[in-house]
Amino acid sequence: MELPLVVGVDGSNGSLDAVDWAVDEAARHGLPLRLVHASLWERYEGAVPVMSVERPAEQVLAEHIVGSAAERARRRNPDVKTTTDVIPADPASALVQEGDHAAAVVTGSRGRGRLAGLLLGSVGLAVAGRANCPVIVVRGDRAGQAGTHGRILLGAGEPGECGEAARFAFREAEARGCALDVIRAWRCHAYGTGDHAAEEREPAHRHEEQASALLDALLAEVTADRPAVRVSRTPIEGPARKVLVHRSAAADLVVVGARRRSGHHGLQLGRVNHTLLHHSACPVAVVPQRM
């Protein structure tokens, strides 16, 4: 049985964008869709004596949210099998737990909370930093969300940390029939001019060669399984987070890996992933790598 693509819905515009994106993604991969709304309404309602047989207002709202999201999904693609659920739990914890039995979890970039000024909602950030499955945060401009660029961007991290991310990116590129850009950013100390310029430039060449060798090793692991994918590899000088944010403007999806160390609590994202989740011009897929 295929694991579903789980989408967190809360009635916000961001979650509706996530539904649209997830419907198209489910259709591409032949996956069922599971729309989940999580809220602690049951805990709070249960603490108050109920004097009426009517259902609590929050329960009615929750059922309306998932029902409307399901209808939106059916209108977008009636062939995608869609189910819904309302879970009486903290939204971030519920989606992290759902991720243990999902192909991926999809969230919007902002929720219905009062802190609307945040670049990324707390739920999306928490799920991306804790889930054991790939997490896609649907953000960015309409062109990126609609997949009009025909390009997937993979940020190649440290050796041993991005194998799963690379496999995910290749699957996406193959399913979409688009190109895959693999980027490895490198940096070294600034160098000067004069009689010792050549000696001072040598470390830069070594950094670039190391980045190129890492790309070769990473691609050797995955290209054989998906030879039809058009791949470009680019070692580029600069801070990885700035390079990837800049290039996200011409991509339909940015894919990055994330460490998941057993026994560690809290967010496990890193600076590059954190920056992309707040500033990318297209959806971001955070793919965990067990360490």
C-alpha positions, 0 to 999 in steps of 0.5 A: 500500500502506498504511503499518503502525501499528508497535508496540514490544513488550517483554512489559511491561504498558505494551507490552500496553496499547499493543498493545490501543490500537494494534489499535483504532486500526488498525481505525479507520483500516483499517491493518495492524499491525506488532509489533516487539521490538528487543533487542541480544541477538544482539550479546551472544550472538555475542560468546560461543562457542556450544557448543550447537545450542539457540537462545539464551535471549534469542532464545527470549524475543524470539520469545515476546514478539512471538508473545504480543503477536500472539495478543493482537492477534488475540483483540482484533480478528481482522480487523486484519492483524498481522505481527511482527518481532524486530530485533537493535538498540537498541530506541529506534533500531530504532523510530525507524528503523521510523517512517520507513516507518510511519503512526505508532509506538505505545509504552507508557509504561514498559518492562521496564527496572530504572528502573521509577520513571521516569514515562516509560521512556527508549525512549518518550521517545527515540522521541517526541523523534526519530521522523519520524512521529507517535508515540503514547505510551499512558499515563493512566487506563483511561477515557482509554485506552479512549476513553470521553470522546468528545473529542480535545484539540489543543494549538495551538503556535506558528504554523508548528509545529502544522499537521501536528498539527492535521491528525492531530487532525482525522483522529482526531476524524473517525475516532472520531466525537468532538468536538475541543477546540483549546486555545491557552494564553496568558500575560502579566505580572500586573496590579494595581488602581487608577487605572491598572488599565485600562491594565495590563489592556490587554496581557492583552486583546492576548494573548488576541486574539493567541491567538484569531487564531492559533486562527482561522488554524490552523483555517482551514487544516484545517476545510474538509477535514473539515467534519463534525468538531465543533470548539471553540476556546478561548484560555485564560490559563495555562502551556500544560503545566499547562492541557493536563495538566489537560484531559487528564483529560477526553480520549481523546487529546492531540495536540501538534506537535514541531519537527524541525530537519534536522541537529539531534541529540538529543531535539526535544520542548520543555517542554510535550510533555515534561510531557505525556509524563510526566503526561497522564491519557490517551495522547499523540500527538507529531506532528512538523513539519519546519522 
